[in-house]
Amino acid sequence: MESFVYVIGCADERRYLTYVGWTLDVERRLAQHNAGTGARSTRGRQWVLLHVERFATREDAMSREWHLKRDRRFRKSLTPRADAASRITS
């Protein structure tokens, strides 16, 4: 079954936060995060989608998620896009 890895971001007054996850439906998952019913660490914030990758299997997506969670340089490279997106939606 087709699966996705995603990176979402949120600007805090002191820093920029990112979250990496995997899902079968990116739009539904982003809506869950923004509604406060996603992962506990994402509750109470408004998130924007920064990056999505598609995979043929759930296992491939979960493996990529594991690697992206440890790749701070890549996640940091996405923050300028998120900062601009948050200014547009505010």
N, C-alpha and C positions, 0 to 999 in steps of 0.2 A: 504494500500500500504506500502511496506517495506521502512523504513526510517533509517537514520544513524545519530549518533552524532559523531563528530570528534573533536580532539584537534590537532592543528598545532602549530609549534614553529619556532622561528627565533632568531638567535644570533645577538645582537647589540654590538657595541664596549664597552658599559657600562653595559648592562644587557641582560637577556634572556626574550623574549616576548612569550606569548602563546595566542591563540585565540580559542574559543570554538564556534561551530556552528552545525547546523543540515542540512541535505540534502537528496535527493533521490539517488544521484550519487556522491560518495566520490571522485573518480578520476577527474571527470569533475569539481567539486567544487574546488579542490586543484589547478587544472590548471587555473581556474579563478582567484584565489587569487594570484598566481605567475605571471599571465599576467596583473595584475593591474585592473581587472574588478570585483573583489570580493568586500568584505566590504571595506568601505573607510579607516578604521583603519589598514587594511592589505596591502594597496598599497605601492609600492616602495620597497618591501622586498622579499626575497626568503624564502619560507616556506617549512618545512618538516612535513610529517604526523607523529604524535606521538602516537595517540590512536584513535580507532574506536569502536563503539558499535552499534549493529543492533537492531532494534525495529520493531514490527509488524505494528504499526500505527504511523502516523505523530504526533499525540497528545502525545504519549508516548515519542517519541524522543524530542519533544519540552519541555516536563516536565523535562527530564533528562538533557537537555542543560541548563535549568534554574538552576538546582542544581550544575552542573559542573562549571558554571560561578562563583559561589560563593564558590567553594571548592579550595581555593588557595593551600592548602597543597597537594592535589592530583596533581594539575597542576605543582607544583614545583617538585614533585617526578618524573615527566616525563622529566625534563630538561636535566639530564645527557645523556639520550638517544638522545635527539635532538642535544646536543652539539657534540656528537660523529658522528651523521649522517651528520651534517653540515660540519665537517672536512673532511668526506669522499667525499662529493659532491663538495667541494671547489677546 
